[in-house]
């Protein structure tokens, strides 16, 4: 039988505390459900017999954050962004949710046939938009968008959106053998 060290056990306890404090259950975002109009399941996850009577210590219970997107830890950014946003960016490219998602974020890859061309990601975090040389702002739908210059070496073209209690960072990066393309990434 494999034994786990104290750090692994503490990480599992913290994760259990986070998911149980927010909804009372854990949710998995899969590409097949991401972007659908279906509401997340509210049925509690089936606890294992080893953890069914476990209650995390009060100092490990996380209070859900209140932001413009709800609690960023549980916000389904893939459903919010949707694939329609990425359709028709360029003829011949097809968007798809990446098979693995890392909440509180969402990533979509545009492909030409089976070749990945560019990956777009959005990630929720705390803090303020960083200052940078060449940063500009614009307003869309009443929200301030912080626009950073295109980086021809990395292909990055970051955008930050500061909402109440949360910072959404949107970025693009070329995939595989694709070259950085400002017109597509930005």
Backbone as a printed PyTorch tensor [residue, N CA C, xyz], in Angstrom:
tensor([[[  0.8410,  -1.1770,   0.0000],
         [  0.0000,   0.0000,   0.0000],
         [  0.8850,   1.2380,   0.0000]],

        [[  0.5330,   2.2110,  -0.8050],
         [  1.3200,   3.4230,  -0.9240],
         [  0.9530,   4.3670,   0.2130]],

        [[  1.9700,   5.0070,   0.8280],
         [  1.6680,   5.9800,   1.8720],
         [  2.0060,   7.3660,   1.3510]],

        [[  1.2640,   8.3530,   1.8160],
         [  1.4550,   9.7240,   1.3710],
         [  2.0320,  10.5510,   2.5070]],

        [[  2.9110,  11.4740,   2.1710],
         [  3.5270,  12.3490,   3.1560],
         [  2.5480,  13.3920,   3.6580]],

        [[  2.9070,  14.1060,   4.7280],
         [  2.0250,  15.1090,   5.3170],
         [  1.6470,  16.2210,   4.3440]],

        [[  2.5430,  16.6260,   3.4420],
         [  2.2380,  17.7050,   2.5030],
         [  1.1220,  17.2990,   1.5520]],

        [[  1.1210,  16.0540,   1.0670],
         [  0.0790,  15.5780,   0.1630],
         [ -1.2610,  15.5120,   0.8840]],

        [[ -1.2420,  15.0340,   2.1190],
         [ -2.4770,  14.9410,   2.9020],
         [ -3.0290,  16.3440,   3.1580]],

        [[ -2.1580,  17.3030,   3.5160],
         [ -2.6040,  18.6640,   3.7710],
         [ -3.1840,  19.2950,   2.5090]],

        [[ -2.5690,  19.0530,   1.3570],
         [ -3.0940,  19.5800,   0.0910],
         [ -4.4770,  19.0010,  -0.1960]],

        [[ -4.6600,  17.7240,   0.0560],
         [ -5.9680,  17.0920,  -0.1630],
         [ -7.0120,  17.6680,   0.7810]],

        [[ -6.6300,  17.9090,   2.0220],
         [ -7.5600,  18.4950,   2.9970],
         [ -7.9450,  19.8950,   2.5530]],

        [[ -6.9640,  20.6870,   2.0990],
         [ -7.2560,  22.0470,   1.6460],
         [ -8.1820,  22.0360,   0.4420]],

        [[ -7.9550,  21.1370,  -0.5080],
         [ -8.8130,  21.0320,  -1.6760],
         [-10.2250,  20.6340,  -1.2740]],

        [[-10.3450,  19.6850,  -0.3540],
         [-11.6590,  19.2650,   0.1340],
         [-12.3600,  20.4430,   0.7960]],

        [[-11.6210,  21.2190,   1.5710],
         [-12.2060,  22.3690,   2.2430],
         [-12.7160,  23.3790,   1.2280]],

        [[-11.9510,  23.6240,   0.1770],
         [-12.3570,  24.5940,  -0.8360],
         [-13.6230,  24.1570,  -1.5470]],

        [[-13.6640,  22.9240,  -2.0090],
         [-14.8220,  22.4900,  -2.7850],
         [-16.0420,  22.3120,  -1.9010]],

        [[-15.8740,  21.8570,  -0.6660],
         [-17.0430,  21.6600,   0.1810],
         [-17.5760,  22.9820,   0.6910]],

        [[-16.7030,  23.9840,   0.8670],
         [-17.1600,  25.2730,   1.3550],
         [-17.8980,  26.0530,   0.2770]],

        [[-17.5710,  25.8090,  -0.9790],
         [-18.1790,  26.5720,  -2.0530],
         [-19.5380,  26.0150,  -2.4440]],

        [[-19.5990,  24.7600,  -2.7920],
         [-20.8520,  24.1680,  -3.2530],
         [-21.2540,  22.9350,  -2.4560]],

        [[-20.3870,  22.4220,  -1.6200],
         [-20.6800,  21.1690,  -0.9460],
         [-20.3230,  19.9830,  -1.8140]],

        [[-19.7710,  20.2190,  -2.9760],
         [-19.3640,  19.1280,  -3.8600],
         [-18.3320,  19.6410,  -4.8480]],

        [[-17.6290,  18.7230,  -5.4410],
         [-16.6600,  19.0920,  -6.4670],
         [-17.2920,  18.9930,  -7.8350]],

        [[-16.8170,  19.7930,  -8.7820],
         [-17.3120,  19.7290, -10.1430],
         [-16.1430,  19.5470, -11.0830]],

        [[-16.3500,  18.8070, -12.1260],
         [-15.3210,  18.6290, -13.1370],
         [-15.8220,  19.2830, -14.4060]],

        [[-14.9870,  20.1190, -14.9740],
         [-15.3490,  20.7600, -16.2340],
         [-14.7130,  19.9410, -17.3370]],

        [[-15.5330,  19.4270, -18.2120],
         [-14.9990,  18.6540, -19.3190],
         [-15.3100,  19.3810, -20.6130]],

        [[-14.5070,  19.1330, -21.6310],
         [-14.7580,  19.8110, -22.8970],
         [-16.1480,  19.5390, -23.4470]],

        [[-16.7330,  18.3860, -23.1480],
         [-18.0500,  18.0810, -23.6880],
         [-19.1390,  18.9010, -23.0250]],

        [[-18.9130,  19.3350, -21.7620],
         [-19.9290,  20.1380, -21.0990],
         [-19.5880,  21.6120, -21.1230]],

        [[-18.3240,  21.9550, -21.3230],
         [-17.9210,  23.3510, -21.3150],
         [-18.5380,  24.0650, -22.5040]],

        [[-19.0740,  25.2390, -22.2380],
         [-19.6610,  26.0230, -23.3060],
         [-21.1110,  25.6690, -23.5740]],

        [[-21.6300,  24.6570, -22.9110],
         [-23.0260,  24.3180, -23.1130],
         [-23.8770,  25.2230, -22.2430]],

        [[-25.1580,  25.2620, -22.5040],
         [-26.0420,  26.0850, -21.6970],
         [-26.5510,  25.3200, -20.4820]],

        [[-26.0970,  24.1120, -20.3140],
         [-26.5300,  23.2620, -19.2140],
         [-25.9340,  23.7890, -17.9140]],

        [[-26.7600,  23.8810, -16.8850],
         [-26.2820,  24.3240, -15.5760],
         [-25.4740,  23.2120, -14.9240]],

        [[-24.4790,  23.5760, -14.0790],
         [-23.6960,  22.5510, -13.4000],
         [-24.5830,  21.6930, -12.5100]],

        [[-24.1930,  20.4610, -12.3620],
         [-24.9380,  19.5440, -11.5070],
         [-24.8880,  20.0210, -10.0700]],

        [[-26.0130,  19.9000,  -9.3580],
         [-26.0270,  20.2870,  -7.9530],
         [-26.0640,  19.0690,  -7.0440]],

        [[-25.9710,  17.8940,  -7.6190],
         [-25.9570,  16.6820,  -6.8020],
         [-24.6150,  16.5740,  -6.0970]],

        [[-24.6210,  16.2520,  -4.8060],
         [-23.3560,  16.1440,  -4.0950],
         [-22.5290,  14.9820,  -4.6270]],

        [[-21.2230,  15.1580,  -4.6130],
         [-20.3320,  14.0820,  -5.0190],
         [-20.4180,  12.9730,  -3.9920]],

        [[-20.2480,  11.7540,  -4.4300],
         [-20.2860,  10.6210,  -3.5190],
         [-18.9610,  10.5320,  -2.7960]],

        [[-18.9690,  10.7440,  -1.4540],
         [-17.7030,  10.6860,  -0.7220],
         [-17.2410,   9.2540,  -0.5530]],

        [[-15.9320,   9.0930,  -0.4790],
         [-15.4130,   7.7560,  -0.2150],
         [-15.6320,   7.4400,   1.2560]],

        [[-15.5910,   6.1710,   1.6010],
         [-15.8280,   5.7840,   2.9860],
         [-14.7600,   6.3560,   3.9080]],

        [[-13.5620,   6.6110,   3.3900],
         [-12.4880,   7.1440,   4.2190],
         [-12.7210,   8.6110,   4.5700]],

        [[-13.4570,   9.3680,   3.7240],
         [-13.6230,  10.7870,   3.9890],
         [-15.0580,  11.1790,   4.3090]],

        [[-15.9690,  10.2350,   4.4410],
         [-17.3760,  10.5720,   4.6090],
         [-17.6660,  11.2640,   5.9290]],

        [[-16.8630,  11.0870,   6.9520],
         [-17.1360,  11.7320,   8.2310],
         [-16.1300,  12.8500,   8.5040]],

        [[-15.3690,  13.2230,   7.5160],
         [-14.3390,  14.2410,   7.6830],
         [-14.9360,  15.6390,   7.5860]],

        [[-14.6140,  16.4830,   8.5370],
         [-14.9710,  17.8990,   8.4740],
         [-13.6670,  18.6810,   8.5840]],

        [[-13.3860,  19.5390,   7.6290],
         [-12.1230,  20.2730,   7.6730],
         [-12.1040,  21.2480,   8.8490]],

        [[-10.9150,  21.5250,   9.3620],
         [-10.8070,  22.5120,  10.4360],
         [-11.3020,  23.8660,   9.9440]],

        [[-11.9080,  24.6670,  10.8050],
         [-12.4700,  25.9580,  10.3860],
         [-11.4630,  26.8700,   9.6920]],

        [[-10.1870,  26.8150,  10.0720],
         [ -9.2140,  27.6960,   9.4350],
         [ -8.8660,  27.2640,   8.0110]],

        [[ -9.3330,  26.0990,   7.5690],
         [ -9.1050,  25.6430,   6.2000],
         [-10.3380,  25.8050,   5.3150]],

        [[-11.4380,  26.2640,   5.8730],
         [-12.6560,  26.4650,   5.0870],
         [-12.5730,  27.8320,   4.4240]],

        [[-12.7330,  27.8410,   3.1300],
         [-12.6260,  29.0720,   2.3520],
         [-14.0010,  29.6620,   2.1040]],

        [[-14.1480,  30.9510,   2.3810],
         [-15.4040,  31.6310,   2.0750],
         [-15.4240,  31.9450,   0.5830]],

        [[-16.5320,  31.6810,  -0.1060],
         [-16.6000,  31.9920,  -1.5340],
         [-16.3820,  33.4820,  -1.7760]],

        [[-15.5870,  33.8030,  -2.7630],
         [-15.3410,  35.2040,  -3.1250],
         [-16.5540,  35.7480,  -3.8690]],

        [[-16.8410,  37.0080,  -3.6780],
         [-17.9360,  37.6630,  -4.3690],
         [-17.3470,  38.6380,  -5.3780]],

        [[-17.4390,  38.3030,  -6.6620],
         [-16.9070,  39.1580,  -7.7290],
         [-17.9570,  39.2920,  -8.8250]],

        [[-17.6240,  40.0560,  -9.8420],
         [-18.5380,  40.2230, -10.9790],
         [-18.8060,  38.9200, -11.7230]],

        [[-17.9240,  37.9360, -11.5980],
         [-18.1460,  36.6460, -12.2760],
         [-18.5550,  35.5630, -11.2770]],

        [[-18.9780,  35.9670, -10.0880],
         [-19.2750,  34.9970,  -9.0290],
         [-17.9810,  34.6350,  -8.3330]],

        [[-17.8940,  33.4180,  -7.8430],
         [-16.6710,  32.9660,  -7.1880],
         [-15.7170,  32.4750,  -8.2710]],

        [[-14.5720,  33.1480,  -8.4680],
         [-13.6590,  32.7470,  -9.5440],
         [-13.1990,  31.3000,  -9.4670]],

        [[-13.1710,  30.7250,  -8.2760],
         [-12.7380,  29.3380,  -8.1230],
         [-13.7160,  28.3820,  -8.8030]],

        [[-14.9770,  28.7260,  -8.8290],
         [-15.9750,  27.8190,  -9.4050],
         [-16.6130,  28.3490, -10.6850]],

        [[-16.2280,  29.5450, -11.1300],
         [-16.8050,  30.1100, -12.3520],
         [-16.4210,  29.2430, -13.5530]],

        [[-17.3780,  28.9650, -14.4030],
         [-17.1250,  28.1810, -15.6100],
         [-16.8440,  29.1490, -16.7560]],

        [[-15.5750,  29.5380, -16.8850],
         [-15.2120,  30.5140, -17.9090],
         [-15.3940,  29.9600, -19.3150]],

        [[-15.3080,  28.6400, -19.4900],
         [-15.5290,  28.0580, -20.8220],
         [-16.9750,  28.2750, -21.2600]],

        [[-17.9090,  28.1140, -20.3380],
         [-19.3120,  28.3330, -20.6720],
         [-19.5580,  29.8090, -20.9660]],

        [[-18.8820,  30.6770, -20.2350],
         [-19.0480,  32.1120, -20.4260],
         [-18.4700,  32.5570, -21.7610]],

        [[-17.2690,  32.1080, -22.0710],
         [-16.6040,  32.5100, -23.3080],
         [-17.2610,  31.8410, -24.5060]],

        [[-17.4730,  30.5290, -24.4370],
         [-18.0950,  29.7860, -25.5270],
         [-17.2310,  29.7150, -26.7780]],

        [[-17.5150,  28.7730, -27.6300],
         [-16.7490,  28.6190, -28.8750],
         [-17.1640,  29.6100, -29.9580]],

        [[-18.3780,  30.1420, -29.8700],
         [-18.8450,  31.0750, -30.9020],
         [-17.9150,  32.2800, -31.0170]],

        [[-17.3100,  32.6800, -29.8990],
         [-16.3700,  33.7970, -29.8910],
         [-15.2090,  33.5560, -30.8460]],

        [[-14.8400,  32.2920, -31.0390],
         [-13.6430,  31.9450, -31.8080],
         [-13.9410,  31.4540, -33.2190]],

        [[-15.1990,  31.3220, -33.5620],
         [-15.5380,  30.8910, -34.9080],
         [-15.2690,  32.0350, -35.8920]],

        [[-14.8310,  31.7050, -37.0530],
         [-14.6090,  32.6680, -38.1440],
         [-13.5290,  33.7100, -37.8460]],

        [[-12.5720,  33.3780, -36.9720],
         [-11.4480,  34.3000, -36.7680],
         [-10.6160,  34.3780, -38.0340]],

        [[-10.4880,  33.2380, -38.6880],
         [ -9.7510,  33.1750, -39.9510],
         [-10.2830,  31.9600, -40.7100]],

        [[-10.5330,  32.0940, -41.9980],
         [-11.0180,  30.9460, -42.7750],
         [-10.0600,  29.7530, -42.6500]],

        [[-10.6360,  28.5630, -42.4940],
         [ -9.8500,  27.3400, -42.4120],
         [ -9.4620,  26.9340, -41.0000]],

        [[ -9.7470,  27.7870, -40.0010],
         [ -9.4250,  27.4450, -38.6130],
         [-10.6880,  27.0230, -37.8750]],

        [[-10.5400,  26.0170, -37.0380],
         [-11.6540,  25.4970, -36.2550],
         [-11.2960,  25.5510, -34.7760]],

        [[-12.1500,  26.1730, -33.9410],
         [-11.8760,  26.2330, -32.5110],
         [-12.3760,  24.9960, -31.7770]],

        [[-11.6810,  24.6260, -30.7210],
         [-12.1190,  23.5240, -29.8510],
         [-11.5930,  23.7940, -28.4440]],

        [[-12.4100,  23.4530, -27.4510],
         [-11.9420,  23.5490, -26.0740],
         [-10.8060,  22.5550, -25.8930]],

        [[ -9.7700,  22.9510, -25.1940],
         [ -8.6680,  22.0340, -24.9210],
         [ -9.1670,  20.8830, -24.0580]],

        [[ -8.6300,  19.6710, -24.2630],
         [ -9.1320,  18.5090, -23.5310],
         [ -8.9220,  18.6080, -22.0200]],

        [[ -7.9390,  19.3600, -21.5830],
         [ -7.6990,  19.5400, -20.1480],
         [ -7.8220,  21.0250, -19.8510]],

        [[ -8.6330,  21.3590, -18.8600],
         [ -8.8380,  22.7420, -18.4410],
         [ -8.3040,  22.9140, -17.0210]],

        [[ -7.8010,  24.0930, -16.7300],
         [ -7.2630,  24.3910, -15.4080],
         [ -8.0140,  25.5670, -14.8000]],

        [[ -9.1250,  25.2810, -14.0970],
         [ -9.8640,  26.3650, -13.4590],
         [ -8.9760,  27.0820, -12.4510]],

        [[ -9.1220,  28.3560, -12.2610],
         [-10.1890,  29.1940, -12.7880],
         [ -9.8390,  29.7970, -14.1480]],

        [[ -9.8160,  28.9900, -15.1440],
         [ -9.4930,  29.4560, -16.4750],
         [-10.1430,  28.6070, -17.5380]],

        [[ -9.8720,  28.9650, -18.7740],
         [-10.3830,  28.2060, -19.9130],
         [ -9.4270,  28.4260, -21.0740]],

        [[ -9.1820,  27.3680, -21.8430],
         [ -8.3420,  27.5190, -23.0240],
         [ -8.9970,  26.8640, -24.2340]],

        [[ -8.8120,  27.5340, -25.3660],
         [ -9.3760,  27.1160, -26.6460],
         [ -8.2390,  27.1330, -27.6610]],

        [[ -8.1580,  26.0900, -28.4790],
         [ -7.1370,  26.0430, -29.5210],
         [ -7.7950,  26.1000, -30.8940]],

        [[ -7.2480,  26.9700, -31.7480],
         [ -7.6680,  27.0630, -33.1430],
         [ -6.7540,  26.1480, -33.9450]],

        [[ -7.3400,  25.2930, -34.7730],
         [ -6.5580,  24.3440, -35.5710],
         [ -6.9120,  24.4470, -37.0410]],

        [[ -5.9160,  24.1350, -37.8680],
         [ -6.1150,  23.9900, -39.3120],
         [ -6.0120,  22.4940, -39.5660]],

        [[ -7.1460,  21.8420, -39.7410],
         [ -7.1520,  20.3770, -39.8120],
         [ -6.7350,  19.8210, -38.4660]],

        [[ -5.6950,  18.9840, -38.4510],
         [ -5.2320,  18.4040, -37.1900],
         [ -4.0560,  19.1800, -36.5890]],

        [[ -3.6360,  20.2600, -37.2290],
         [ -2.4900,  21.0450, -36.7520],
         [ -2.9510,  22.2290, -35.9060]],

        [[ -2.5740,  22.2420, -34.6370],
         [ -2.8860,  23.3610, -33.7530],
         [ -2.1310,  24.5960, -34.2200]],

        [[ -2.8140,  25.7330, -34.2760],
         [ -2.2130,  26.9700, -34.7630],
         [ -1.9980,  27.9730, -33.6360]],

        [[ -3.0230,  28.2300, -32.8550],
         [ -2.9270,  29.2050, -31.7620],
         [ -3.8490,  28.7830, -30.6220]],

        [[ -3.3820,  29.0160, -29.4020],
         [ -4.1900,  28.7210, -28.2230],
         [ -4.5470,  30.0370, -27.5500]],

        [[ -5.8190,  30.1980, -27.2320],
         [ -6.3000,  31.3530, -26.4840],
         [ -6.6510,  30.8870, -25.0810]],

        [[ -6.3150,  31.6980, -24.0900],
         [ -6.6690,  31.3310, -22.7240],
         [ -7.2050,  32.5500, -21.9900]],

        [[ -8.0820,  32.2900, -21.0510],
         [ -8.5820,  33.3140, -20.1420],
         [ -8.4130,  32.7460, -18.7370]],

        [[ -7.9680,  33.5890, -17.8170],
         [ -7.6860,  33.1230, -16.4680],
         [ -8.1390,  34.1880, -15.4820]],

        [[ -8.8020,  33.7660, -14.4150],
         [ -9.2660,  34.6770, -13.3680],
         [ -8.2570,  34.6910, -12.2320]],

        [[ -7.9080,  35.8780, -11.7810],
         [ -6.9800,  36.0170, -10.6670],
         [ -7.3000,  37.2910,  -9.9040]],

        [[ -6.5680,  37.5460,  -8.8480],
         [ -6.7430,  38.7770,  -8.0930],
         [ -5.6460,  39.7510,  -8.4890]],

        [[ -5.7730,  40.9750,  -8.0570],
         [ -4.7320,  41.9490,  -8.3180],
         [ -5.1580,  42.9940,  -9.3230]],

        [[ -4.1680,  43.7370,  -9.7520],
         [ -4.3740,  44.8350, -10.6810],
         [ -3.6510,  44.5310, -11.9860]],

        [[ -4.1010,  45.1240, -13.0840],
         [ -3.3850,  44.9540, -14.3460],
         [ -1.9720,  45.5160, -14.2100]],

        [[ -0.9620,  44.7910, -14.6760],
         [  0.4030,  45.3030, -14.5610],
         [  0.6290,  46.4980, -15.4860]],

        [[  1.4840,  47.3900, -15.0390],
         [  1.8720,  48.4880, -15.9190],
         [  2.9650,  47.9610, -16.8410]],

        [[  2.9760,  48.4340, -18.0470],
         [  3.9740,  47.9790, -19.0150],
         [  4.1470,  49.0550, -20.0730]],

        [[  5.3240,  49.1100, -20.6250],
         [  5.6070,  50.0450, -21.7030],
         [  4.6930,  49.7240, -22.8860]],

        [[  4.0260,  50.7290, -23.3950],
         [  3.1590,  50.5340, -24.5490],
         [  1.7430,  50.1070, -24.2180]],

        [[  1.4330,  49.9120, -22.9250],
         [  0.0690,  49.5060, -22.5500],
         [ -0.8960,  50.6430, -22.8370]],

        [[ -2.0320,  50.2900, -23.4360],
         [ -3.0950,  51.2540, -23.6870],
         [ -4.3790,  50.7130, -23.0800]],

        [[ -5.4150,  51.5240, -23.0820],
         [ -6.7230,  51.0600, -22.6030],
         [ -7.7690,  51.3960, -23.6500]],

        [[ -8.8440,  50.6290, -23.6270],
         [-10.0190,  50.9310, -24.4320],
         [-11.2270,  50.4520, -23.6450]],

        [[-12.3840,  50.9610, -23.9670],
         [-13.6010,  50.6040, -23.2490],
         [-14.5180,  49.8400, -24.1980]],

        [[-14.9450,  48.6740, -23.7460],
         [-15.8900,  47.8540, -24.5040],
         [-17.0010,  47.4560, -23.5450]],

        [[-18.2380,  47.7100, -23.9240],
         [-19.4060,  47.3880, -23.1110],
         [-19.2620,  47.9250, -21.6860]],

        [[-18.6990,  49.1300, -21.5630],
         [-18.5650,  49.7650, -20.2620],
         [-17.4160,  49.2590, -19.4030]],

        [[-16.6220,  48.3040, -19.9140],
         [-15.5000,  47.7410, -19.1570],
         [-14.1820,  48.2320, -19.7440]],

        [[-13.2260,  48.5250, -18.8580],
         [-11.9050,  48.9570, -19.3060],
         [-11.0660,  47.7380, -19.6470]],

        [[-10.5310,  47.7250, -20.8470],
         [ -9.6580,  46.6490, -21.3140],
         [ -8.2380,  47.2130, -21.3610]],

        [[ -7.3210,  46.5360, -20.7090],
         [ -5.9110,  46.9240, -20.7330],
         [ -5.2450,  46.1170, -21.8390]],

        [[ -4.6920,  46.8130, -22.8130],
         [ -4.1460,  46.1980, -24.0230],
         [ -2.6260,  46.3300, -23.9930]],

        [[ -1.9360,  45.1960, -24.0830],
         [ -0.4740,  45.1870, -24.0670],
         [  0.0360,  44.9240, -25.4820]],

        [[  1.2150,  45.4450, -25.8040],
         [  1.7420,  45.2750, -27.1640],
         [  1.9940,  43.8010, -27.5090]],

        [[  1.8600,  43.5080, -28.7820],
         [  2.1410,  42.1730, -29.3090],
         [  3.6290,  41.8760, -29.1600]],

        [[  3.9470,  40.6620, -28.6970],
         [  5.3320,  40.2180, -28.5710],
         [  5.6050,  39.2520, -29.7230]],

        [[  6.3590,  39.7110, -30.7280],
         [  6.6130,  38.9030, -31.9230],
         [  7.4320,  37.6550, -31.6310]],

        [[  8.1940,  37.6370, -30.5490],
         [  9.0030,  36.4650, -30.2160],
         [  8.1380,  35.3590, -29.6220]],

        [[  7.3210,  35.6960, -28.6120],
         [  6.4990,  34.6770, -27.9490],
         [  5.1280,  34.5200, -28.5940]],

        [[  4.6960,  35.5280, -29.3490],
         [  3.3610,  35.4930, -29.9400],
         [  2.2960,  35.9440, -28.9650]],

        [[  2.7080,  36.3790, -27.7660],
         [  1.7440,  36.7970, -26.7490],
         [  1.1050,  38.1220, -27.1310]],

        [[ -0.1350,  38.2550, -26.7420],
         [ -0.8930,  39.4710, -27.0030],
         [ -1.8890,  39.6420, -25.8530]],

        [[ -1.3900,  39.8790, -24.6380],
         [ -2.2740,  39.8740, -23.4680],
         [ -3.2520,  41.0400, -23.4140]],

        [[ -4.3910,  40.7470, -22.8140],
         [ -5.4300,  41.7240, -22.5330],
         [ -5.8970,  41.4480, -21.1110]],

        [[ -6.0710,  42.4940, -20.3170],
         [ -6.6000,  42.3530, -18.9610],
         [ -7.9080,  43.1040, -18.8600]],

        [[ -8.8390,  42.5200, -18.1160],
         [-10.1260,  43.1520, -17.8640],
         [-10.2950,  43.1740, -16.3500]],

        [[-10.3370,  44.3640, -15.7730],
         [-10.4790,  44.5010, -14.3260],
         [-11.9570,  44.6490, -14.0010]],

        [[-12.4940,  43.6610, -13.2880],
         [-13.8770,  43.6870, -12.8390],
         [-13.8740,  43.7860, -11.3170]],

        [[-15.0180,  43.9600, -10.7160],
         [-15.0990,  44.0430,  -9.2580],
         [-14.5930,  42.7510,  -8.6350]],

        [[-13.4560,  42.8320,  -7.9410],
         [-12.9270,  41.6930,  -7.2020],
         [-12.1570,  40.6710,  -8.0030]],

        [[-12.0040,  40.8610,  -9.3110],
         [-11.3210,  39.8520, -10.1210],
         [-10.6550,  40.5100, -11.3300]],

        [[ -9.5350,  39.9440, -11.7340],
         [ -8.8250,  40.3710, -12.9320],
         [ -8.8660,  39.2120, -13.9200]],

        [[ -9.4150,  39.4460, -15.0960],
         [ -9.4310,  38.4240, -16.1420],
         [ -8.2930,  38.7210, -17.1080]],

        [[ -7.4270,  37.7460, -17.3180],
         [ -6.3120,  37.8850, -18.2460],
         [ -6.5700,  36.9870, -19.4450]],

        [[ -6.5360,  37.5760, -20.6290],
         [ -6.7610,  36.8580, -21.8800],
         [ -5.4610,  36.9220, -22.6690]],

        [[ -5.0440,  35.7880, -23.2200],
         [ -3.7920,  35.7730, -23.9630],
         [ -3.8670,  34.7540, -25.0890]],

        [[ -2.9040,  34.8350, -25.9850],
         [ -2.8020,  33.9130, -27.1110],
         [ -1.3580,  33.4670, -27.2410]],

        [[ -1.1730,  32.2350, -27.7020],
         [  0.1900,  31.7570, -27.9560],
         [  0.1750,  30.7960, -29.1410]],

        [[  1.1520,  30.9570, -30.0420],
         [  1.2130,  30.0480, -31.1870],
         [  1.4930,  28.6260, -30.7250]],

        [[  1.0220,  27.6550, -31.4810],
         [  1.1770,  26.2440, -31.1320],
         [  1.9720,  25.5190, -32.2110]],

        [[  2.6540,  24.4490, -31.8010],
         [  3.3850,  23.6240, -32.7530],
         [  4.3820,  24.4260, -33.5530]],

        [[  4.3370,  24.2810, -34.8650],
         [  5.2600,  24.9850, -35.7610],
         [  4.7170,  26.3220, -36.2490]],

        [[  3.5630,  26.7390, -35.7140],
         [  2.9630,  27.9980, -36.1580],
         [  3.8290,  29.1770, -35.7380]],

        [[  3.9080,  30.1700, -36.5880],
         [  4.6570,  31.3730, -36.2610],
         [  3.7290,  32.3790, -35.5910]],

        [[  4.3190,  33.2700, -34.8240],
         [  3.5380,  34.3100, -34.1580],
         [  2.8280,  35.1490, -35.2110]],

        [[  1.5390,  35.3850, -35.0110],
         [  0.7120,  36.0930, -35.9820],
         [ -0.1080,  37.1530, -35.2590]],

        [[  0.3210,  38.3950, -35.3290],
         [ -0.3360,  39.4860, -34.6100],
         [ -1.8000,  39.6220, -35.0170]],

        [[ -2.0940,  39.4790, -36.3030],
         [ -3.4640,  39.6150, -36.7810],
         [ -4.4110,  38.5920, -36.1710]],

        [[ -3.9300,  37.3890, -35.9480],
         [ -4.7560,  36.3330, -35.3660],
         [ -4.7580,  36.4120, -33.8400]],

        [[ -3.6040,  36.6090, -33.2390],
         [ -3.4960,  36.5970, -31.7860],
         [ -4.1590,  37.7870, -31.1120]],

        [[ -4.1020,  38.9390, -31.7690],
         [ -4.6290,  40.1530, -31.1300],
         [ -6.0370,  40.4540, -31.5890]]])
